[in-house]
Amino acid sequence: MRRRALSVGTQAAVALGGVAALSWEVVWQIHAALSLGVSALGTALTLAATMAGMTIGSLAMGRALRLRESVRPLRLYGYLEGVIGLAGLLVGTGFAWIEQLDAAVYAWSPGAAPLFHVVSIALLLGPPTMAMGATVPIFELVGRQTGTSVARLYGINTAGAAIGVLLLTFVLVPELGVGTTCVVVAALNVAVLLFMHVLDRAVPVPEVEAGAVSETAAAPARTPLMRWAPWIVFGTGFATFALEVAWFRSLRAAFQSTTEVFAIILASVLIPLAVAARLVPWLRRRGVQPAAMLAVAAVLILLATPLVERMDLLGGPAPGAYTKLLTVWMGLSLAVLGPAVLFLGMPLPWFLEQAAEPSAAGRLYAINTLGAVCGSLGAAWVLLPTLGFSRSAWLLGSVLAALAVALLARRRVWAIGVVTVSALALFFAVHFTASLGRDRIVSAHDLRSYELLAFDEGPDSTVAVVESPEGVRSLMIDGFGASSELAPGSSYMDWMGRLPMLLHENPRKALVLCFGTGNTARSVLDEGVATLDVVDVNGTVFEMAPLFRTNSRVLEDPRVHPIVMDGRAWLRRTDTIYDVITLEPMPPYFAGVNALYSQDFYEIMAERLAPDGVAAQWLPIHLVPPYFSESVVAAFRAVFTDSILWLDPAAGTAILLGRKAGSEAPLGRDWPGFARDFERSLSAEAIRAGVLLDPIGMTIYAEGGAPITDDNQLLSYGMLRRELHETQFAGSRQANLDAIRLLSSIRAD
């Protein structure tokens, strides 16, 4: 009974460690994006550093345990959790230093910046990630001491990770902000440390043999199957993470790329992995071998591919409570992806059970994480760009089937059966393919009547250009209509470029962040700027620019300098001082976009503006409920105290315009750009009339919200999408318009 209580207590602590581990990984991604910019390279570097640290930690701990005669595994596990918590608290400060050094390194040598990223992230994340990886070899000793299966410990830790990503996304960051969340997560690590000390004292014999194992226990490691173990765990790690990248891309397009969607998709992968580990002891007792697991996984991957391609048709946006919709999406993700992930996740814990000593367990886990790194990077940078999602999935499924056949070489009947079933599954997948990139794209919008003009699956995202039956062309990024030309409501893009130019007396240097279809950049040029930098994190949008006729081939103008980089990172790195900066990011509720609406970002922008420079920020009042619209204005107004709100009479969306304080006349009173005689779609009187909030009105309007910051992550983690879904778009637009026009009428009186 006492040993059972010890086992239950140990499992609870290991689960809590999993909650903290995944929470830290998400927080580190937030810090990395803010410090180094949002990009596929930055995400890849952070992931690679995390996995590399876990690999090194697992190998190092396995070797260290082999050199010791005995250890106290419960206490050692607790110490590692303490290291993770302490190091996690210091990572935020470390990323702040990296951000400052990054600008200096880029100024010295732009080509050295990627190398600096690799080295700095590796040094910063090395200690906590190595401690995370080091816990896995200890599982073997903990399991031996408490009578708990190693696979069960691994599974309960993974289940904790699933809880961690949901807890952080839906509770901790929305309620506490990033800084306080880090303190809470560190407290979880400390709680595990203290609890493990208590359990260690309760063990009659706290020390167990570490380096020495009995001849009977060591025997399985010399079996022919164990010689295949490195190849199998590497292959399953590679396939799992490669498919995760591909699946996430497709599901983001089907469900929309919000932080909440990312959390439920990630949980939908972690939950089957946890269940798989839990099932392994039961399967081992019944003689189920890894070859069968690989064969079933291969078939399920192939069968799932046509469904993943059509996920937007199975579970696209629908009216109703957002919580209910998220539940439906998670159910669909589990139903479609779960079976394949379940069997992909079985071989690693199966071999961890078979390893019989910590060094072997550490080596296997390290090989698996190495496969995961190769799989995620290979999918993003090689498989998706060259083969596309469907063919990548076919290839991965076929390779796993071939590996299963190789394991069954001495059992010809079974091998022939695997080949036959896999071939039928491949035929099914090919026959029912949705022809992504040729006939259709995955999108939350109904695009079945649209013609696909261009398609590209790159490291950052999937980009397409589609044309409606009416001839309207749209730029689709991960299935979302990022920008359109000649569409109702697209006129504001022209004014995003013209308005700040008209408010400046002599604008010579301008910057457009987020290129889209190029209409804003074209309007800036039309107003007579001498030099224009155009920055976009996705270089594919520049390649597809010629497909949009209204930009008049703006990138071919010698005054224009396109730059592929995160806009925030560019502002930190450049020493150029601009007269005009204008930006139109993706919708505020999309994952990561908080970074381009925060007060911290506006402070960076202000440093790159000339004393009389003008900033323009898109405010999509049709996409954000009143509180969030007021919060965007509050953040903008906190930095650009001399600011106004302009409403496009045709599109019905707003533009914030601001400059640093110091001018005698408030912004919007004078429009020196009218002296430059250019053709515009609105008269000078209509342009002036579009100013609905002056600086005083902006101050009053901003009082209804809370300034958006990098810490509170209000747009990414504030449940904005839920409120928007439940109030509907039309309700948000009208509520915002009513509040803005009421303030405008009061000021006019």
N, C-alpha and C positions, 0 to 999 in steps of 0.2 A: 504493500500500500504506500509506504514511504517513497519507494522508487517510482511508483506511478505519479505521485504528487510532484516529485522532482522532474519527471519527464514533462508533465503538463506545464509546470512553471518555466522550464527551459524553452518549450515551444512558444509560450506567450512572449518571452523575452526576445526570441529570434524573430517572431512576427513583428514585434515593435521595432526591432532593428531594420526590418524590411521597409516598414512605413517611413522611418527616418531616411534610409538610403535613397529611395526613389524621390522623396521630397527634396533632398539635397541636389540630386541630379537635375530636377526641374528648375530649382532656384539658380543653379550654376548656369543653366542655359539662358535664363533671364539676364543675369549679370553679364554673361559673355556677349549677348546681343546688344546690350546697352553700351558696353565698353569698346567692342570691336566692330559693331555693326551687324545687321541682319543679312546673312548671305549663306549660300550652301557651303562655301569654304569654311566660314566661321563655325557653323553647326558641325561640319565634318571634323574640324580640328578639335572642338570640345568633346565630341563623341569619341574620337580616336584617343585623346588624352585620357578620358575617363576609362575606356576599355583597356588601354595600354597600362595604366596604373593598376587596374584590377588584375591584369595578367601578371605583371611583375610581382605584385603583392602575393598572389596565389603561389607562384613559383618559389618566391623567397621564403614564405612561411612554410611551405612543404619541405624545403631543404633544411630550414632551421629546425623544424621538428624532428627531422630524420637524424640530426646530429645530437639531439638531446635524449637522455635515457627516459626522463619522465617530465611531465608538465601538469599544471592545474588548468585544464581546458576551460572550465567555466569562468574562472578569474581572468584568464588570458582573453577570452572572447569579450568580457566586460571592458578590459583595458582598450581593446581595439575600438569598441564603440565610443569610449571616451575620447580617443584620438580623432575619430571621425567628427564628433560634435565640436571639439575645440577647433580643429582645422576648418570645419565648415563655417564657424563664426568669423574666422579671419579671411575667408575667401572674398567677401564683399569689399573689404579694405584693399585686398590684393588686386582685385579687378579695377578699382579706382586708380591705383598706381599704374597698372598696365595701360589704362586709358590715357594717362598723362604721357607716359613714355612712348606710346604708339604714335602720337602726333610728332614727337621729336624724331623718332626713327624714320617715319615717312618723309619728313622734311629733309633728312640726311640722305636717304636712299629709298624711293618707293619700292624698289625690287626687294629690299630687305625686310619689308613689313610682314610678308607671310612667314618668313623664317622666325622673325621675332614673335609672331603669334604662336607658332609651334612651341618654341622654347619657353615662353612666358606661361602659357596655359599648362604645359607639362610640369613646370616647376610649381605652379600654384595649386593645381589639382592633384599633383603626385602624392603627397602625404595622405589625404583622406581617401583617395581611390585605392591606393595600395593597401590601406587598412581595410577597406571593403573587400578587396580580393582575398586578403589574408584570412578572412573569417571562414571561407569555404573549406580549406584543409582542416580547420579546427572542428568543423562539423563532424568529421569522422571520429575524433576523440570524444567530443561531447556526446555523440550518439552511443559510443561504446560505454561511456561512464553512466549515462542515464537510461540505457536500454531503449533508445529511440532510433528509429531508422534514419540513416543519413538522407535518403530520398525524402522522407517526411520533413526533416528539418529544412532541406532545400526548398521544398514545396511551400511550407508555412512562411518562409522568408519571402518567397515570390508573391504569395497571397498578401502579405503585409505591404509589398510594393504596390500592388493594385489598389489597396486601400489608401496608401500614401498619396498617389497621384490624384485620386478623387477627393480626398480630404484637403489637400493643398489647393486644388482648383476651386472647389465649391464652398470651402469654409475658411481656411486659414488666411490666404492672401486677400480674399474679398473683405474679410472682417478685420484683419490685423495689419495688412500691408506686408511688403517683402521683409523689411528690417525686423519687425516683431516676429514674423513667421520663422525667421532664422533662429531667434532665441528659443521659440517653442520647440523647433525640431532638435536643436542642441540639447534642450531639456529632456527630450525623449531619449537621446543617446546617453545622457547622464543617468537617467532612470534605469536604463538597461545595465549600465555599469554597476550601479548600486545593487540592483536586484540580483545580478550574477554573483556579487560578493556574498549576498545573503544565502543564495543557493549553494555556493561553494562551501560555506561553513556547515551546511546541513548534510553534506556528503560524508559518509563514514570514512571513505578513503579518497581524499580530494585529488591525489595525484594518480595519473595513469601512464602506462608505458607509451612513449611517443615514437622513438626510432626503431624499436624492436617489435616485431610481430611474430606470431607463431608460424611454424612451417606450414601448418594447415591453412591459416589465413592467407599466407602469401601465395599459395599455390594457384588460385584463380588468375593471378596477374600473369602467369606464364602460359595460359591457354591460348590456342590460336585466335579465338575471338578477341581476346584482350589486345592482341597485336594489331587488330583492325580498329581498336578503340580510338586512337588519335584521328584517323581518317573519318570515322563516323561522327565524332563530336565536333570536329572542324566543319564537316559538311553540313550538319544540322544547324550549327551556329551561323554558318554562311547563309544557308537557305532561309532560316528564320528571319534574319535581319534584312536580307535582300528583299524578301517578300514583304516585310513590314514597311520598308521604304516605298515599294510599289503600291501596296495596298493603301497605305496612308494617303498617297497622292490621289488615288482614285476616290477614296472615301471622303477626303476633304472637298473634292469637287462635287460629290453627290450631296453632302450634308452642309457644306460651306465651312470655310477655314477659320473657325472660331476656337478659342482656347478650350471651351467646354467640349467641343467635338473632338479635339485632340486628346483630351483626357479620357473620354469614353472609349475612343478607339484603342488607346494604349492599354486601358484596363481590359478591353476585350481580347487583347493578346496575352496579358499577364495572367488573367484568370485561367485560361486553358493550360498555360504552362504550370501553374500551381496545381491544378487538378491532375495533370500528367504525372508530376512528381509524387503526388499522393497515391496514384494508382500503381506505381512501379513495384512496391513490395508485393502487392496482390498478384500482379502479372508475373513476377519472378517465381513466386510459389507455384504458379501454374505452368511454368516452363516457357512463357512467351519470350522470344528472342528479339534483339534489335533489328534483325533482317525483316521480320514481320512488321515492326513499327515503321521502318523506312518505306516498305512497299505500300502500306496503307496510306502513309503521309503523301507519297508521290501521287497516288491515285486521287486522293482528296484535293491536292493542290490543283491538279488538272481539271477536276470536275468543278472546283470553285471558281476558276478563272472566268468563264462566261457570266457567272452571277455577279462577280465583282465588277466586271465591265458594265453591267446593267444596274448597278446599285442605285443610281439616280432614279431609275424607273420603279425600283422596289420600295424605296423609302425616301423620296424627295420631300421638301418642305410641305407642310400641310397645316391648316388652321388647327387651333387648340392650344392647350397649355404647353409651354416650352418644356417643362419637366417631363410631361408625358411624351413629348416628341423625342427628347433625349433618351428616354427609356426605350422607345421604339427603335431608335437608331442603334442603341447598344445591343438590344435583342437581335437586330438584323446582323450586326457585326459579329456577335457571338455565334449566331446560327450559320453564317457563311464562312467566316474565317476560323471559328473555334475548332471544328473537327480536324482540320489540317494542322493547326498549331498544337493541338492536343497530342497528336502522334509525333510531330516534330520534336516536341518537348520531352519525350520519354527516354531516348537513348542516353542523354547526359546523366540524369539521376540513376538510370540503370547501371551505368558503368561506375558511377560514384559508389554505389552499393558494392560493386564487384572489386573496387580498387583495394580495399582492405588495409590501407595505410595512408596517412596524411599526405606524404610526398606524392604518391600516385594520384590521389584526389586533386591535389593542387595542380599537378601537371595537366590533368584532363580538363579541369576548369579553365586553366590558362589557354589551352589549345582551343577550347570552345569560344572564349572571348576574343581570341585572335581571329577565329572564323567570323565572329560577329562583326568585328571591325572591317574585315575584308568584304563581307557581304554588304554592309551598309554603304561603304565607299564605292564598291564595285557596281552596285545597283544605281546609285546616283550619278556616277561619272562615266560608267561604261555601258551597262546593260540597258538602262532606260533610253539614253541618247541614241544608241546604235540599234537596238532591237525593239524597243517599245515595251509596254507593260505585258501584253499578251504573250509575245514570243519569249520574253524573259521568264515568265511563269512556266511556259512550256518547257524551256530549257532546264530550269531548276527541278521541275517535277521529273523530267526524263533522267537527269543525272542521279537523283535520289533512287529512282527505280533501278538504274544500272548498278548503283552501289549495293542495293538489296540483292540483285541477281548475282553479283560477285560473291556476296556472303553465302549464297545458296548454291555455290558451284558444285558441291558434292551431293546436293539433293536436286537432281535434274528435274523431277516432276514439279517440285515447288518453283524452281527457277523458270520453267516454261510457263507455269501459271501466272507468275508475276509479270513476265514479258507480255503475255496475252492480255491480261487485265489492264496493264499500263498502256498498251497500244490502243485498246478500245477507249480508254479514258482520254488519251491524246487525240484520237479521232473525234471524240465528242467535243473536246475543247476547241479543236480547229474548225470543226463543222459549224459549231454554234457561236463562233467568235463574233463580237460586235463590230469588228473592223475599226477599232479606235484609231484615229488619225487619218483614216481614209474615207469612211462614211459618216462617222459621228464622233462626238466627244462626250465624256461624262460631265454633266452639269446639273446644278439644282434648277436650272431654267429648262423649259421645254424648247429644244432646238431642233426638233425632228423635221421641221419644214425649212431649215436653214441649209445653205450650201457651205461646205467647209473649204476655205480658200488656202489656209496654211496651218501647219501643226508642228509643234516641236516639244519634245520631252527632254528638258535640260536638267542640270543638277539642282537648280533652284525651284523650278516649277514647270508645269505644263502650260504652254502658251499656244493659243489658236486664234485665227481670224475667221469669222463666219459672216455670211451675208444673208439678210432676211429676204423674203419674197418681194419686199418693197424696195430693195436695193440698199438698205442700211447696213453698213459694215461695223462689226463690233470686235473689240479686243477682249478675248477670254483668257483669264489667268486662273489656273486651277478650277476651271468650270464657272468662274464668276465673271459677269460682264463688267470688266474694269473700266471700259471707256467705249464710246461709240461716236460716229460722225453722222451728221445729218439726222440724228434721232431726236424726237421730242424730249426736251429737257437737257440737251447737250450744249446749249448756247453758253452756259456759264463758263465753259472751258476757255472761250474766247476772252471773256472778261477777267478770268484769272490772270491773264497776261496783260491786258490793256489797262485795267484800273490802277495797279501800282505804278505803271509807267506814266499814266496821266497825272498822278499825284506828285510826281517828282519833276523838278524843274529841268534837270539836264542829266537823265540817266545814261550812263556810258557802259557800265558793266552790270549784267543781270545773271541770275541763276534760277533755273527751273528744276525743281526736284520732282521726280516722278513724271516720266515722259508721256505715257499713255499713247494716244493716237498722234500726238505732236501738235495739236491745235493750239495749246497754250504757248508752246515755244514759237509757233508761227505768229501769233498775235503780238508777242514781245518784239519779235523782229520787225513786224509791220509798224510798230510805234517808234522805230528808229534807233534801237540800241546799237552800240558799237561792237560789243563782245557779249556772247551768250554761252554760258556753260550749262549743259543739260546732263543731269545726273539721274541714273536709274540703276537699281540693284540688279535688274534683269536685262542683260545685254540682248536678249532675243527681241525685245520690243523695238530696239533700234533696227534690227534686221528686217522686221515686218513693217516698218514705217512706210515704205513705198506703196504698200497696199491701201493706204488711206490717202485719198486724193485731196482732201481739204487741207492737209498740212503743206501742200505745194512743195514737196521734197525739201523740207526745212533742213534736214541734216546735210544736204549738199551745199548749203550756204557757207561760205568761208568764215563767216563770223561765228558759226556754231561749233562748239567743242563737246561732243558726247563723251561721257565718262561713266563707266560701269562700276558702280560702287553704292553702298548704302549711303543715303543722303545725310544722315546724322554723322556717319564716319567722315564723309567728305568735309563737312563744315568744321569738324574738329581738326582735320589734317591740313586744310588749305590755309594759306596766309592771304588769300585774295580778299579784298574788301569790296563788297557789292553795293550798288545803288538800289537794286531791286532783288528780292528773293520771293519766289512764289512756289507753293507746293500744293499738290492734290494727291494725298496718299490713298490707299485702299480704304474702304469703309472703316469707321472707328472701331467697330466691334470685331474686326478681324484680328487674329492672333498676331501679336508683335507690333501692331499699328499704334498702340498706346505711346510708344517711343517717339512718334512724330506729332503728338498732340499734347505732350507734357510740358509743364513749366520749365523743367530742366532743359528740354530741347529748345524752347524759345530763348532761353538764356544763351545757349550756344549760338543760335541764329543771330541774336542781337550783337554778339561779339564780331560777327562777320559782316555786319551792316555798317555803312558809312553813317556819320552823325545825322544826316538828313535822309538816310535810306528808308525804304518802305518795304514792309513784309506783307504778303498776302497768303491767307490760309483758307482752304475750302472748309465750309461748315455745312455739312449735309443735314439740314434740319428735317428732311424727310426720312432720315435713317437713324435719328437719335431722339429719344423722348426728352421732354423739357429739362429735367434735372441734368442730364448728360450734356445737352446743348449749352446750358448755363455753366456747366463745369468747364467745357472747352473754352468758353468766353472768359471765365475766371482765370484760367491758366494763361491765356493769351494776354489778357488785360493786366495781369500781374507783372509782365515784362514790358509790354508795349502800352504804356499808360496813355499815350495819345493814339487812340484807336477808334474805328468806326465799324459798323456792320452795314453791308450793302446787299440788297436783295435783287436777284435777277428777275425781272418782271415776266420773262418767258419761261424760264426753267423752274422758278419758285424755290430755288436753293440759295443759300447765303454765302457771302465771302467776307472774311474778317480782314481788315486792313489796318496796319499799325506802324508806328515808328517810335523811336526812343524819345523821351521827353526833352524839351529844350527849345522848340519852335514857338514863335510868338503867337501865330494863328493856329487854332486847333485843326487837326487833320480833317479834310473834307470841306473846309471853307474855301480854299483856293485849289484850282485845278490847272496848274501851269501847262500841263500837256495839251490843253485845248488849243494853245497857240501853234502847235505843230499840226499842220493841215493834212490829216489822213482820213480816209473814208472809213466810217464806222456804222454799225447797224442801229445804233441809238444816237439821238441828238444829245447835245450838251445838257439841255434841260432835263431830259429823261435820265441821263446818267446821274445828275445831281439829285434828282427825285428818288433814286434808288437807295440813298443813304437813309436808313430807317432808325439807326441808333448812332448818336454822336458820342463823344467821350463820356459825357455825364450819363447818358442812357446806357452805355456799356457797363458803367460802374454799377448802376442799379440792377441791371439784368444779371450781372455776374454774382450778385449777392444770393441768388437762389441756388447756386451750386457750390461745389468744393473744387478748388484748383486741382487739375489732374497732375500727378507727379510720377516719377519713376518708381517711387516707393508704393504708393497706393494702387497703382495699376488699375485705375478705376474703369477704363474702357475695356481692358482685356479680361479682368477678373471681377468686375463689378456686376455681373449678371445683366449687363446691358442688353444682350441678345434676347434674354428671357422677357424683359419688360417690353422690348420692341415687338417681339412676336405676339405677346398677349394684348398689346394696344393696337397693333397693326400699323403699317406705314402711314396710311392716310391720317390716322389719329395723331401720330407724332408730328406730321407736317402742320396740321391745323392747330394743334395746341401750341406749337412754337410760334406760328404766325400770329395767333391771337395775342400771345404775351408780348411779342416784339412790336406789333402794331399798336397795342395799348400804350406801351412806353413811348412809342414814337408820337402818338397823338397828345400825350401828356406834355412832352417836351415842346411840341409845336404850340400848344396853348400857353 
